[in-house]
Amino acid sequence: MNEQDTQFLEYTVKALVDNPGDVKIVRTVDEMGVLMTLSVNPADMGKIIGRMGNTAKAIRTLLRVVGMKNNARVNLKINEPEGGMKKEYPSQTPNMKSVDEAMADLKI
């Protein structure tokens, strides 16, 4: 079992990404089951997560099937890379005008 789930995840993820050399998988086992932690190149995150998370859900479902076949509970955690898509946007940028200023510029 140790190798089947890791090999399956590695094969699947490497087939999806543009940078297969950057795929890293860490497998840990505890009383809750098996936790597979996946790290990929930041440019490939969208391919692994998919539209509305559908690709990630499918990979997790298939991993659970592999785990059930071997009487283990398998979960997948996808590490968000440093400098990922989570961005903090300021409420107003310095060049941004208020609605009243924009209307005055239009001279309507």
Biopython code that builds the backbone (N, CA, C, O; Angstrom):
import numpy as np
from Bio.PDB.StructureBuilder import StructureBuilder

atoms = [
    (1, "MET", "N", (0.828, -1.205, 0.000)),
    (1, "MET", "CA", (0.000, 0.000, 0.000)),
    (1, "MET", "C", (0.865, 1.258, 0.000)),
    (1, "MET", "O", (0.501, 2.269, -0.600)),
    (2, "ASN", "N", (2.000, 1.190, 0.671)),
    (2, "ASN", "CA", (2.846, 2.376, 0.786)),
    (2, "ASN", "C", (3.157, 2.994, -0.559)),
    (2, "ASN", "O", (3.190, 4.218, -0.688)),
    (3, "GLU", "N", (3.384, 2.176, -1.551)),
    (3, "GLU", "CA", (3.803, 2.696, -2.835)),
    (3, "GLU", "C", (2.645, 2.962, -3.790)),
    (3, "GLU", "O", (2.739, 3.868, -4.618)),
    (4, "GLN", "N", (1.568, 2.210, -3.702)),
    (4, "GLN", "CA", (0.490, 2.332, -4.684)),
    (4, "GLN", "C", (-0.144, 3.710, -4.695)),
    (4, "GLN", "O", (-0.319, 4.295, -5.763)),
    (5, "ASP", "N", (-0.489, 4.239, -3.538)),
    (5, "ASP", "CA", (-1.139, 5.547, -3.509)),
    (5, "ASP", "C", (-0.185, 6.657, -3.934)),
    (5, "ASP", "O", (-0.585, 7.586, -4.636)),
    (6, "THR", "N", (1.067, 6.566, -3.512)),
    (6, "THR", "CA", (2.059, 7.573, -3.896)),
    (6, "THR", "C", (2.331, 7.518, -5.400)),
    (6, "THR", "O", (2.395, 8.555, -6.060)),
    (7, "GLN", "N", (2.489, 6.318, -5.932)),
    (7, "GLN", "CA", (2.733, 6.163, -7.365)),
    (7, "GLN", "C", (1.551, 6.668, -8.179)),
    (7, "GLN", "O", (1.734, 7.333, -9.199)),
    (8, "PHE", "N", (0.339, 6.355, -7.731)),
    (8, "PHE", "CA", (-0.857, 6.806, -8.435)),
    (8, "PHE", "C", (-0.921, 8.329, -8.472)),
    (8, "PHE", "O", (-1.144, 8.919, -9.529)),
    (9, "LEU", "N", (-0.725, 8.967, -7.314)),
    (9, "LEU", "CA", (-0.800, 10.422, -7.241)),
    (9, "LEU", "C", (0.300, 11.059, -8.087)),
    (9, "LEU", "O", (0.048, 12.017, -8.816)),
    (10, "GLU", "N", (1.491, 10.540, -7.992)),
    (10, "GLU", "CA", (2.609, 11.099, -8.758)),
    (10, "GLU", "C", (2.353, 10.984, -10.263)),
    (10, "GLU", "O", (2.573, 11.942, -11.003)),
    (11, "TYR", "N", (1.896, 9.830, -10.712)),
    (11, "TYR", "CA", (1.615, 9.620, -12.129)),
    (11, "TYR", "C", (0.522, 10.574, -12.620)),
    (11, "TYR", "O", (0.657, 11.185, -13.680)),
    (12, "THR", "N", (-0.538, 10.695, -11.860)),
    (12, "THR", "CA", (-1.672, 11.536, -12.241)),
    (12, "THR", "C", (-1.281, 13.007, -12.296)),
    (12, "THR", "O", (-1.589, 13.694, -13.269)),
    (13, "VAL", "N", (-0.610, 13.489, -11.268)),
    (13, "VAL", "CA", (-0.254, 14.901, -11.199)),
    (13, "VAL", "C", (0.775, 15.259, -12.271)),
    (13, "VAL", "O", (0.653, 16.294, -12.926)),
    (14, "LYS", "N", (1.780, 14.416, -12.452)),
    (14, "LYS", "CA", (2.806, 14.701, -13.450)),
    (14, "LYS", "C", (2.232, 14.737, -14.864)),
    (14, "LYS", "O", (2.760, 15.431, -15.733)),
    (15, "ALA", "N", (1.159, 13.994, -15.093)),
    (15, "ALA", "CA", (0.512, 14.018, -16.409)),
    (15, "ALA", "C", (-0.242, 15.326, -16.642)),
    (15, "ALA", "O", (-0.475, 15.707, -17.789)),
    (16, "LEU", "N", (-0.624, 16.015, -15.570)),
    (16, "LEU", "CA", (-1.416, 17.237, -15.691)),
    (16, "LEU", "C", (-0.578, 18.512, -15.782)),
    (16, "LEU", "O", (-1.009, 19.484, -16.401)),
    (17, "VAL", "N", (0.604, 18.525, -15.178)),
    (17, "VAL", "CA", (1.363, 19.765, -15.029)),
    (17, "VAL", "C", (2.381, 19.970, -16.151)),
    (17, "VAL", "O", (2.736, 19.034, -16.868)),
    (18, "ASP", "N", (2.843, 21.220, -16.287)),
    (18, "ASP", "CA", (3.879, 21.555, -17.265)),
    (18, "ASP", "C", (5.283, 21.347, -16.697)),
    (18, "ASP", "O", (6.241, 21.201, -17.456)),
    (19, "ASN", "N", (5.407, 21.333, -15.382)),
    (19, "ASN", "CA", (6.704, 21.188, -14.713)),
    (19, "ASN", "C", (6.707, 19.941, -13.832)),
    (19, "ASN", "O", (6.650, 20.061, -12.608)),
    (20, "PRO", "N", (6.771, 18.746, -14.424)),
    (20, "PRO", "CA", (6.688, 17.525, -13.612)),
    (20, "PRO", "C", (7.861, 17.339, -12.656)),
    (20, "PRO", "O", (7.746, 16.607, -11.673)),
    (21, "GLY", "N", (8.981, 17.989, -12.931)),
    (21, "GLY", "CA", (10.124, 17.883, -12.031)),
    (21, "GLY", "C", (9.909, 18.574, -10.701)),
    (21, "GLY", "O", (10.607, 18.279, -9.731)),
    (22, "ASP", "N", (8.953, 19.490, -10.638)),
    (22, "ASP", "CA", (8.682, 20.231, -9.410)),
    (22, "ASP", "C", (7.626, 19.574, -8.520)),
    (22, "ASP", "O", (7.289, 20.116, -7.467)),
    (23, "VAL", "N", (7.104, 18.426, -8.923)),
    (23, "VAL", "CA", (6.071, 17.740, -8.138)),
    (23, "VAL", "C", (6.730, 17.035, -6.953)),
    (23, "VAL", "O", (7.653, 16.239, -7.124)),
    (24, "LYS", "N", (6.242, 17.341, -5.753)),
    (24, "LYS", "CA", (6.751, 16.713, -4.536)),
    (24, "LYS", "C", (5.577, 16.180, -3.732)),
    (24, "LYS", "O", (4.581, 16.872, -3.522)),
    (25, "ILE", "N", (5.712, 14.944, -3.288)),
    (25, "ILE", "CA", (4.654, 14.305, -2.512)),
    (25, "ILE", "C", (5.249, 13.802, -1.205)),
    (25, "ILE", "O", (6.261, 13.102, -1.197)),
    (26, "VAL", "N", (4.605, 14.169, -0.101)),
    (26, "VAL", "CA", (5.010, 13.687, 1.218)),
    (26, "VAL", "C", (3.855, 12.861, 1.766)),
    (26, "VAL", "O", (2.717, 13.326, 1.818)),
    (27, "ARG", "N", (4.156, 11.638, 2.174)),
    (27, "ARG", "CA", (3.124, 10.724, 2.672)),
    (27, "ARG", "C", (3.343, 10.505, 4.162)),
    (27, "ARG", "O", (4.424, 10.093, 4.583)),
    (28, "THR", "N", (2.309, 10.783, 4.963)),
    (28, "THR", "CA", (2.391, 10.542, 6.402)),
    (28, "THR", "C", (1.214, 9.669, 6.825)),
    (28, "THR", "O", (0.119, 9.761, 6.271)),
    (29, "VAL", "N", (1.465, 8.825, 7.815)),
    (29, "VAL", "CA", (0.436, 7.925, 8.328)),
    (29, "VAL", "C", (0.264, 8.193, 9.812)),
    (29, "VAL", "O", (1.242, 8.274, 10.555)),
    (30, "ASP", "N", (-1.005, 8.332, 10.246)),
    (30, "ASP", "CA", (-1.302, 8.481, 11.663)),
    (30, "ASP", "C", (-2.591, 7.740, 11.963)),
    (30, "ASP", "O", (-3.076, 6.971, 11.133)),
    (31, "GLU", "N", (-3.150, 7.966, 13.151)),
    (31, "GLU", "CA", (-4.365, 7.243, 13.543)),
    (31, "GLU", "C", (-5.580, 7.606, 12.687)),
    (31, "GLU", "O", (-6.552, 6.852, 12.638)),
    (32, "MET", "N", (-5.527, 8.760, 12.011)),
    (32, "MET", "CA", (-6.635, 9.187, 11.149)),
    (32, "MET", "C", (-6.555, 8.554, 9.754)),
    (32, "MET", "O", (-7.547, 8.547, 9.025)),
    (33, "GLY", "N", (-5.404, 8.032, 9.383)),
    (33, "GLY", "CA", (-5.237, 7.432, 8.067)),
    (33, "GLY", "C", (-3.986, 7.962, 7.393)),
    (33, "GLY", "O", (-3.002, 8.302, 8.050)),
    (34, "VAL", "N", (-4.041, 8.027, 6.076)),
    (34, "VAL", "CA", (-2.897, 8.462, 5.275)),
    (34, "VAL", "C", (-3.151, 9.883, 4.789)),
    (34, "VAL", "O", (-4.226, 10.189, 4.273)),
    (35, "LEU", "N", (-2.157, 10.745, 4.956)),
    (35, "LEU", "CA", (-2.243, 12.109, 4.450)),
    (35, "LEU", "C", (-1.170, 12.284, 3.386)),
    (35, "LEU", "O", (0.022, 12.135, 3.655)),
    (36, "MET", "N", (-1.612, 12.603, 2.167)),
    (36, "MET", "CA", (-0.699, 12.867, 1.067)),
    (36, "MET", "C", (-0.645, 14.383, 0.911)),
    (36, "MET", "O", (-1.671, 15.023, 0.681)),
    (37, "THR", "N", (0.556, 14.958, 1.036)),
    (37, "THR", "CA", (0.736, 16.395, 0.885)),
    (37, "THR", "C", (1.426, 16.646, -0.446)),
    (37, "THR", "O", (2.525, 16.149, -0.693)),
    (38, "LEU", "N", (0.772, 17.422, -1.298)),
    (38, "LEU", "CA", (1.246, 17.666, -2.654)),
    (38, "LEU", "C", (1.745, 19.092, -2.799)),
    (38, "LEU", "O", (1.075, 20.043, -2.396)),
    (39, "SER", "N", (2.942, 19.233, -3.386)),
    (39, "SER", "CA", (3.501, 20.543, -3.718)),
    (39, "SER", "C", (3.836, 20.539, -5.204)),
    (39, "SER", "O", (4.446, 19.599, -5.712)),
    (40, "VAL", "N", (3.429, 21.602, -5.894)),
    (40, "VAL", "CA", (3.723, 21.730, -7.321)),
    (40, "VAL", "C", (4.265, 23.127, -7.596)),
    (40, "VAL", "O", (4.233, 23.997, -6.725)),
    (41, "ASN", "N", (4.758, 23.333, -8.798)),
    (41, "ASN", "CA", (5.221, 24.638, -9.237)),
    (41, "ASN", "C", (4.046, 25.617, -9.174)),
    (41, "ASN", "O", (2.932, 25.248, -9.548)),
    (42, "PRO", "N", (4.261, 26.854, -8.713)),
    (42, "PRO", "CA", (3.159, 27.821, -8.630)),
    (42, "PRO", "C", (2.422, 28.027, -9.960)),
    (42, "PRO", "O", (1.222, 28.303, -9.964)),
    (43, "ALA", "N", (3.123, 27.897, -11.072)),
    (43, "ALA", "CA", (2.484, 28.079, -12.382)),
    (43, "ALA", "C", (1.508, 26.953, -12.699)),
    (43, "ALA", "O", (0.641, 27.113, -13.558)),
    (44, "ASP", "N", (1.635, 25.818, -12.020)),
    (44, "ASP", "CA", (0.789, 24.653, -12.287)),
    (44, "ASP", "C", (-0.386, 24.514, -11.320)),
    (44, "ASP", "O", (-1.169, 23.572, -11.441)),
    (45, "MET", "N", (-0.523, 25.427, -10.370)),
    (45, "MET", "CA", (-1.590, 25.297, -9.372)),
    (45, "MET", "C", (-2.972, 25.264, -10.009)),
    (45, "MET", "O", (-3.825, 24.482, -9.590)),
    (46, "GLY", "N", (-3.202, 26.088, -11.000)),
    (46, "GLY", "CA", (-4.511, 26.132, -11.646)),
    (46, "GLY", "C", (-4.861, 24.820, -12.316)),
    (46, "GLY", "O", (-6.030, 24.435, -12.346)),
    (47, "LYS", "N", (-3.877, 24.133, -12.851)),
    (47, "LYS", "CA", (-4.132, 22.850, -13.509)),
    (47, "LYS", "C", (-4.478, 21.772, -12.502)),
    (47, "LYS", "O", (-5.279, 20.884, -12.794)),
    (48, "ILE", "N", (-3.890, 21.838, -11.330)),
    (48, "ILE", "CA", (-4.167, 20.833, -10.302)),
    (48, "ILE", "C", (-5.511, 21.097, -9.633)),
    (48, "ILE", "O", (-6.255, 20.158, -9.352)),
    (49, "ILE", "N", (-5.826, 22.346, -9.378)),
    (49, "ILE", "CA", (-7.086, 22.674, -8.711)),
    (49, "ILE", "C", (-8.248, 22.596, -9.693)),
    (49, "ILE", "O", (-9.309, 22.071, -9.354)),
    (50, "GLY", "N", (-8.063, 23.109, -10.895)),
    (50, "GLY", "CA", (-9.117, 23.042, -11.909)),
    (50, "GLY", "C", (-10.189, 24.086, -11.687)),
    (50, "GLY", "O", (-10.182, 24.819, -10.698)),
    (51, "ARG", "N", (-11.106, 24.135, -12.630)),
    (51, "ARG", "CA", (-12.191, 25.107, -12.554)),
    (51, "ARG", "C", (-13.112, 24.757, -11.398)),
    (51, "ARG", "O", (-13.671, 23.662, -11.335)),
    (52, "MET", "N", (-13.258, 25.708, -10.488)),
    (52, "MET", "CA", (-14.094, 25.551, -9.284)),
    (52, "MET", "C", (-13.659, 24.345, -8.433)),
    (52, "MET", "O", (-14.466, 23.777, -7.698)),
    (53, "GLY", "N", (-12.384, 23.964, -8.539)),
    (53, "GLY", "CA", (-11.863, 22.875, -7.721)),
    (53, "GLY", "C", (-12.217, 21.488, -8.192)),
    (53, "GLY", "O", (-11.996, 20.518, -7.466)),
    (54, "ASN", "N", (-12.764, 21.365, -9.394)),
    (54, "ASN", "CA", (-13.230, 20.057, -9.862)),
    (54, "ASN", "C", (-12.105, 19.054, -10.075)),
    (54, "ASN", "O", (-12.286, 17.871, -9.789)),
    (55, "THR", "N", (-10.955, 19.489, -10.567)),
    (55, "THR", "CA", (-9.846, 18.559, -10.777)),
    (55, "THR", "C", (-9.329, 18.049, -9.437)),
    (55, "THR", "O", (-9.074, 16.853, -9.287)),
    (56, "ALA", "N", (-9.172, 18.936, -8.466)),
    (56, "ALA", "CA", (-8.713, 18.524, -7.136)),
    (56, "ALA", "C", (-9.704, 17.551, -6.502)),
    (56, "ALA", "O", (-9.296, 16.573, -5.876)),
    (57, "LYS", "N", (-10.998, 17.811, -6.659)),
    (57, "LYS", "CA", (-12.019, 16.901, -6.113)),
    (57, "LYS", "C", (-11.916, 15.528, -6.751)),
    (57, "LYS", "O", (-12.034, 14.511, -6.066)),
    (58, "ALA", "N", (-11.696, 15.492, -8.065)),
    (58, "ALA", "CA", (-11.586, 14.215, -8.773)),
    (58, "ALA", "C", (-10.357, 13.435, -8.317)),
    (58, "ALA", "O", (-10.426, 12.223, -8.115)),
    (59, "ILE", "N", (-9.239, 14.129, -8.155)),
    (59, "ILE", "CA", (-8.015, 13.460, -7.681)),
    (59, "ILE", "C", (-8.236, 12.908, -6.282)),
    (59, "ILE", "O", (-7.833, 11.782, -5.988)),
    (60, "ARG", "N", (-8.879, 13.695, -5.410)),
    (60, "ARG", "CA", (-9.149, 13.223, -4.044)),
    (60, "ARG", "C", (-10.060, 11.997, -4.049)),
    (60, "ARG", "O", (-9.842, 11.054, -3.288)),
    (61, "THR", "N", (-11.075, 12.012, -4.905)),
    (61, "THR", "CA", (-11.993, 10.877, -4.994)),
    (61, "THR", "C", (-11.260, 9.622, -5.440)),
    (61, "THR", "O", (-11.445, 8.554, -4.856)),
    (62, "LEU", "N", (-10.431, 9.742, -6.469)),
    (62, "LEU", "CA", (-9.679, 8.587, -6.956)),
    (62, "LEU", "C", (-8.693, 8.079, -5.911)),
    (62, "LEU", "O", (-8.496, 6.871, -5.782)),
    (63, "LEU", "N", (-8.067, 8.997, -5.158)),
    (63, "LEU", "CA", (-7.159, 8.570, -4.091)),
    (63, "LEU", "C", (-7.908, 7.802, -3.005)),
    (63, "LEU", "O", (-7.387, 6.829, -2.459)),
    (64, "ARG", "N", (-9.121, 8.234, -2.695)),
    (64, "ARG", "CA", (-9.917, 7.503, -1.692)),
    (64, "ARG", "C", (-10.252, 6.100, -2.178)),
    (64, "ARG", "O", (-10.274, 5.153, -1.392)),
    (65, "VAL", "N", (-10.517, 5.968, -3.489)),
    (65, "VAL", "CA", (-10.808, 4.642, -4.058)),
    (65, "VAL", "C", (-9.577, 3.754, -3.938)),
    (65, "VAL", "O", (-9.694, 2.589, -3.556)),
    (66, "VAL", "N", (-8.408, 4.281, -4.255)),
    (66, "VAL", "CA", (-7.167, 3.521, -4.109)),
    (66, "VAL", "C", (-6.995, 3.116, -2.646)),
    (66, "VAL", "O", (-6.609, 1.984, -2.354)),
    (67, "GLY", "N", (-7.278, 4.029, -1.738)),
    (67, "GLY", "CA", (-7.164, 3.726, -0.311)),
    (67, "GLY", "C", (-8.158, 2.675, 0.143)),
    (67, "GLY", "O", (-7.801, 1.781, 0.910)),
    (68, "MET", "N", (-9.408, 2.766, -0.319)),
    (68, "MET", "CA", (-10.428, 1.787, 0.081)),
    (68, "MET", "C", (-10.048, 0.392, -0.396)),
    (68, "MET", "O", (-10.303, -0.598, 0.289)),
    (69, "LYS", "N", (-9.447, 0.321, -1.559)),
    (69, "LYS", "CA", (-9.014, -0.968, -2.098)),
    (69, "LYS", "C", (-7.996, -1.617, -1.166)),
    (69, "LYS", "O", (-7.894, -2.842, -1.104)),
    (70, "ASN", "N", (-7.246, -0.790, -0.443)),
    (70, "ASN", "CA", (-6.209, -1.283, 0.454)),
    (70, "ASN", "C", (-6.551, -1.059, 1.928)),
    (70, "ASN", "O", (-5.664, -1.076, 2.781)),
    (71, "ASN", "N", (-7.830, -0.849, 2.225)),
    (71, "ASN", "CA", (-8.313, -0.674, 3.598)),
    (71, "ASN", "C", (-7.618, 0.476, 4.329)),
    (71, "ASN", "O", (-7.212, 0.330, 5.481)),
    (72, "ALA", "N", (-7.485, 1.606, 3.658)),
    (72, "ALA", "CA", (-6.874, 2.773, 4.281)),
    (72, "ALA", "C", (-7.677, 4.010, 3.899)),
    (72, "ALA", "O", (-8.269, 4.072, 2.821)),
    (73, "ARG", "N", (-7.690, 4.979, 4.780)),
    (73, "ARG", "CA", (-8.342, 6.249, 4.497)),
    (73, "ARG", "C", (-7.275, 7.218, 4.008)),
    (73, "ARG", "O", (-6.347, 7.545, 4.746)),
    (74, "VAL", "N", (-7.403, 7.677, 2.770)),
    (74, "VAL", "CA", (-6.390, 8.535, 2.160)),
    (74, "VAL", "C", (-6.977, 9.922, 1.933)),
    (74, "VAL", "O", (-8.055, 10.063, 1.356)),
    (75, "ASN", "N", (-6.263, 10.940, 2.389)),
    (75, "ASN", "CA", (-6.648, 12.328, 2.183)),
    (75, "ASN", "C", (-5.529, 13.059, 1.461)),
    (75, "ASN", "O", (-4.358, 12.701, 1.585)),
    (76, "LEU", "N", (-5.900, 14.088, 0.704)),
    (76, "LEU", "CA", (-4.928, 14.873, -0.050)),
    (76, "LEU", "C", (-4.962, 16.317, 0.406)),
    (76, "LEU", "O", (-6.023, 16.935, 0.494)),
    (77, "LYS", "N", (-3.775, 16.847, 0.695)),
    (77, "LYS", "CA", (-3.627, 18.264, 1.015)),
    (77, "LYS", "C", (-2.752, 18.865, -0.074)),
    (77, "LYS", "O", (-1.670, 18.350, -0.358)),
    (78, "ILE", "N", (-3.212, 19.952, -0.685)),
    (78, "ILE", "CA", (-2.447, 20.636, -1.716)),
    (78, "ILE", "C", (-1.858, 21.890, -1.098)),
    (78, "ILE", "O", (-2.588, 22.789, -0.682)),
    (79, "ASN", "N", (-0.530, 21.947, -1.040)),
    (79, "ASN", "CA", (0.151, 23.107, -0.463)),
    (79, "ASN", "C", (0.044, 24.296, -1.394)),
    (79, "ASN", "O", (0.291, 24.185, -2.594)),
    (80, "GLU", "N", (-0.326, 25.431, -0.832)),
    (80, "GLU", "CA", (-0.337, 26.671, -1.608)),
    (80, "GLU", "C", (1.073, 27.223, -1.627)),
    (80, "GLU", "O", (1.688, 27.371, -0.571)),
    (81, "PRO", "N", (1.602, 27.530, -2.807)),
    (81, "PRO", "CA", (2.984, 28.016, -2.878)),
    (81, "PRO", "C", (3.112, 29.417, -2.298)),
    (81, "PRO", "O", (2.135, 30.160, -2.202)),
    (82, "GLU", "N", (4.345, 29.763, -1.909)),
    (82, "GLU", "CA", (4.623, 31.113, -1.435)),
    (82, "GLU", "C", (4.314, 32.099, -2.551)),
    (82, "GLU", "O", (4.634, 31.846, -3.712)),
    (83, "GLY", "N", (3.705, 33.200, -2.211)),
    (83, "GLY", "CA", (3.354, 34.185, -3.231)),
    (83, "GLY", "C", (2.224, 33.696, -4.114)),
    (83, "GLY", "O", (2.155, 34.048, -5.291)),
    (84, "GLY", "N", (1.335, 32.884, -3.552)),
    (84, "GLY", "CA", (0.229, 32.334, -4.319)),
    (84, "GLY", "C", (-0.781, 33.401, -4.707)),
    (84, "GLY", "O", (-0.498, 34.597, -4.636)),
    (85, "MET", "N", (-1.947, 32.961, -5.113)),
    (85, "MET", "CA", (-2.959, 33.873, -5.639)),
    (85, "MET", "C", (-3.666, 34.683, -4.570)),
    (85, "MET", "O", (-4.371, 35.637, -4.898)),
    (86, "LYS", "N", (-3.501, 34.335, -3.301)),
    (86, "LYS", "CA", (-4.137, 35.130, -2.251)),
    (86, "LYS", "C", (-3.475, 36.487, -2.211)),
    (86, "LYS", "O", (-2.309, 36.601, -1.835)),
    (87, "LYS", "N", (-4.198, 37.502, -2.589)),
    (87, "LYS", "CA", (-3.644, 38.850, -2.607)),
    (87, "LYS", "C", (-4.501, 39.754, -1.749)),
    (87, "LYS", "O", (-5.725, 39.633, -1.703)),
    (88, "GLU", "N", (-3.839, 40.642, -1.087)),
    (88, "GLU", "CA", (-4.542, 41.655, -0.312)),
    (88, "GLU", "C", (-4.631, 42.901, -1.168)),
    (88, "GLU", "O", (-3.607, 43.475, -1.539)),
    (89, "TYR", "N", (-5.828, 43.321, -1.481)),
    (89, "TYR", "CA", (-6.022, 44.504, -2.293)),
    (89, "TYR", "C", (-6.343, 45.692, -1.397)),
    (89, "TYR", "O", (-7.198, 45.592, -0.517)),
    (90, "PRO", "N", (-5.671, 46.807, -1.614)),
    (90, "PRO", "CA", (-6.033, 47.987, -0.832)),
    (90, "PRO", "C", (-7.439, 48.435, -1.230)),
    (90, "PRO", "O", (-7.885, 48.199, -2.352)),
    (91, "SER", "N", (-8.116, 49.075, -0.305)),
    (91, "SER", "CA", (-9.500, 49.471, -0.574)),
    (91, "SER", "C", (-9.580, 50.497, -1.694)),
    (91, "SER", "O", (-10.572, 50.544, -2.421)),
    (92, "GLN", "N", (-8.558, 51.308, -1.838)),
    (92, "GLN", "CA", (-8.570, 52.302, -2.899)),
    (92, "GLN", "C", (-7.126, 52.603, -3.291)),
    (92, "GLN", "O", (-6.294, 52.895, -2.432)),
    (93, "THR", "N", (-6.834, 52.533, -4.569)),
    (93, "THR", "CA", (-5.476, 52.816, -5.019)),
    (93, "THR", "C", (-5.287, 54.315, -5.125)),
    (93, "THR", "O", (-6.272, 55.043, -5.245)),
    (94, "PRO", "N", (-4.047, 54.807, -5.085)),
    (94, "PRO", "CA", (-3.817, 56.254, -5.102)),
    (94, "PRO", "C", (-4.342, 56.936, -6.365)),
    (94, "PRO", "O", (-4.753, 58.094, -6.297)),
    (95, "ASN", "N", (-4.342, 56.270, -7.494)),
    (95, "ASN", "CA", (-4.773, 56.884, -8.752)),
    (95, "ASN", "C", (-6.284, 56.802, -8.966)),
    (95, "ASN", "O", (-6.796, 57.324, -9.956)),
    (96, "MET", "N", (-6.984, 56.166, -8.068)),
    (96, "MET", "CA", (-8.411, 55.955, -8.238)),
    (96, "MET", "C", (-9.190, 57.207, -7.839)),
    (96, "MET", "O", (-8.932, 57.804, -6.794)),
    (97, "LYS", "N", (-10.136, 57.594, -8.679)),
    (97, "LYS", "CA", (-10.952, 58.777, -8.394)),
    (97, "LYS", "C", (-12.283, 58.352, -7.812)),
    (97, "LYS", "O", (-12.749, 57.232, -8.020)),
    (98, "SER", "N", (-12.876, 59.263, -7.088)),
    (98, "SER", "CA", (-14.213, 58.987, -6.581)),
    (98, "SER", "C", (-15.205, 59.130, -7.736)),
    (98, "SER", "O", (-14.862, 59.654, -8.795)),
    (99, "VAL", "N", (-16.398, 58.674, -7.530)),
    (99, "VAL", "CA", (-17.434, 58.767, -8.561)),
    (99, "VAL", "C", (-17.706, 60.231, -8.920)),
    (99, "VAL", "O", (-17.868, 60.559, -10.095)),
    (100, "ASP", "N", (-17.758, 61.107, -7.919)),
    (100, "ASP", "CA", (-18.016, 62.527, -8.173)),
    (100, "ASP", "C", (-16.903, 63.158, -9.014)),
    (100, "ASP", "O", (-17.174, 63.963, -9.905)),
    (101, "GLU", "N", (-15.648, 62.790, -8.729)),
    (101, "GLU", "CA", (-14.542, 63.326, -9.507)),
    (101, "GLU", "C", (-14.594, 62.819, -10.950)),
    (101, "GLU", "O", (-14.328, 63.576, -11.884)),
    (102, "ALA", "N", (-14.932, 61.559, -11.130)),
    (102, "ALA", "CA", (-15.018, 60.999, -12.477)),
    (102, "ALA", "C", (-16.142, 61.682, -13.258)),
    (102, "ALA", "O", (-15.981, 61.981, -14.441)),
    (103, "MET", "N", (-17.283, 61.931, -12.601)),
    (103, "MET", "CA", (-18.407, 62.609, -13.282)),
    (103, "MET", "C", (-18.017, 64.030, -13.650)),
    (103, "MET", "O", (-18.394, 64.522, -14.714)),
    (104, "ALA", "N", (-17.257, 64.700, -12.770)),
    (104, "ALA", "CA", (-16.819, 66.076, -13.076)),
    (104, "ALA", "C", (-15.888, 66.080, -14.279)),
    (104, "ALA", "O", (-15.941, 67.000, -15.095)),
    (105, "ASP", "N", (-15.040, 65.072, -14.402)),
    (105, "ASP", "CA", (-14.143, 64.961, -15.538)),
    (105, "ASP", "C", (-14.927, 64.775, -16.849)),
    (105, "ASP", "O", (-14.512, 65.252, -17.905)),
    (106, "LEU", "N", (-16.046, 64.085, -16.761)),
    (106, "LEU", "CA", (-16.843, 63.847, -17.965)),
    (106, "LEU", "C", (-17.631, 65.086, -18.381)),
    (106, "LEU", "O", (-18.049, 65.199, -19.534)),
    (107, "LYS", "N", (-17.834, 66.006, -17.457)),
    (107, "LYS", "CA", (-18.558, 67.266, -17.699)),
    (107, "LYS", "C", (-19.966, 67.008, -18.251)),
    (107, "LYS", "O", (-20.394, 67.598, -19.243)),
    (108, "ILE", "N", (-20.644, 66.123, -17.579)),
    (108, "ILE", "CA", (-22.015, 65.782, -17.996)),
    (108, "ILE", "C", (-23.003, 66.651, -17.244)),
    (108, "ILE", "O", (-24.211, 66.527, -17.444)),
]
sb = StructureBuilder()
sb.init_structure("model")
sb.init_model(0)
sb.init_chain("A")
sb.init_seg("    ")
for serial, (resi, resn, name, xyz) in enumerate(atoms, 1):
    if name == "N":
        sb.init_residue(resn, " ", resi, " ")
    sb.init_atom(name, np.array(xyz, "f"), 0.0, 1.0, " ", f" {name:<3s}", serial, name[0])
structure = sb.get_structure()
